[in-house]
Structure formats: C-alpha cells, structure tokens
Amino acid sequence: MSTTSLSLDDALQRYVLDVSLREPEVCRRLRNKTLQMEQSNMLSSPEQVQLLLLLAKMLDAERGLEVGTFTGYTSLRLTLGMPKLRMICCDTSDEYTAIARDAWRDGGVDDRIDLRLAPALETLAALLDDGGAGKFDFAYIDADKTSYRAYVERCEELVRPGGLIAIDNTLWSGAVIDPEDDSDDTQALRDLNQWLHVAADERWDLSLVPIGDGLTLLRRTS
C-alpha cells in the first residue's frame, strides 16, 4: 500500500488532494490516526480510494468484497459514499481491525460491513461454497502479495460479469523493474502482472493505473 501516489512530490501530492479530495470527516480522522502508526505505509492513498468509489458508483454497486482491511479506511469511504453498498471484508488481524470496527461504528456503517477474521483464501472459498459465485459487483485486493494470483482467481469467480477487480501495489514502488530485487513479494507481483497481461484478452479488460502504488483494474468480460 502507499499513502501517496507514486512519483508525486509532496507539493504536487498536496495539490492533488486540495483540488480533488472530497473526504468525509470521519474518514479524515481515521486516515490521520493510521498515519501515526508504524505500519502507515499499509494505508491506501485517499485519491486512490476516491477513484475506487467513483468506479463503484458507476457500477451502481450493492455488494463489495475487500481482501485486506487493515484499519478500515477503504471500506469506510466506500460504504459512506454508497448507502446501498454492503461489504464483506477479509483480514487476519484483530488488532488492526479493532480500529476499523470503531471507525465503522463512528461512521454509522458497521451494520453494512461483515468482517471475516480468517485467512482470506478460506473466506473466499467459503463464499463460493455458499453460492456466492457471480454475486459481487467488485472486489478490492490489498493483502499479502504472494497470494495475489490466488485471490484474483477466486474473486474472478465471485465477481459478476461486467464487475470490477481492483488490485493494489502492482508497481511496488518501482521494485517490479529492479533487477536486483528478487524478493518473494516482488517476484510474485512481476509474475502476476505478466499473467494478467497475457490472459487479458480472453478474461477481462485491463488497465494498470499509476496511482497510489500502482492499481490494476480488471473488468470481468464474461
């Protein structure tokens, strides 16, 4: 995750927010609180989340899925912006999601967010077993990178035709083109990007947007 957009200096990042961000106060408080944490780099940038909200509105989304919730900023912003939206959020950290629960309650959206504290692949498999295939309008993936391809494959089944899968961190602060970086996370993202590119014509419309830390958007075509 990234709290700012890739390659924007501080002044230009501030300008982007000044002229475009429409952030509810409860979201601003949560973002500022999260920025004080040691793990603040796990927070999605507010301009990226606002783009997700715009896309979700264009889909007239009513059911959303989030893989990786952290302190709940994205799910809070989306549900506040779409009164009909209900979300299932997957995470394994009770510590971080306790902050999310408080924020959802403060925002009055806690009754529309179903938090599943378990490994996300187990939650996604359970949703499929329960007849969830094709029932979600969008999915947002922002969790452990080595499982990204598996998350995409499950979400492809869960998201309806014409629906959206959004994948965070696909530029990985530029590490995906660093030949000296052979870490597991970086290699997983390189492999994912190549796989998505090859498969795109048959399975989805594809755009990799250089916002935040790189956001790949997939529209399921069938």
Secondary structure, 3 states (H helix, E strand, C coil): CCCCCCCCCHHHHHHHHHHHCCCCHHHHHHHHHHHCCCCHHHCCCHHHHHHHHHHHHHCCCCEEEEECCCCCHHHHHHHHHCCCCEEEEEECCHHHHHHHHHHHHHHCCHHHEEEEECCHHHHHHHHHHCCCCCCEEEEEECCCHHHHHHHHHHHHHHEEEEEEEEEECCCHHHHHHCCCCCCHHHHHHHHHHHHHHHHHHHHEEEEEECCCCCEEEEEECC
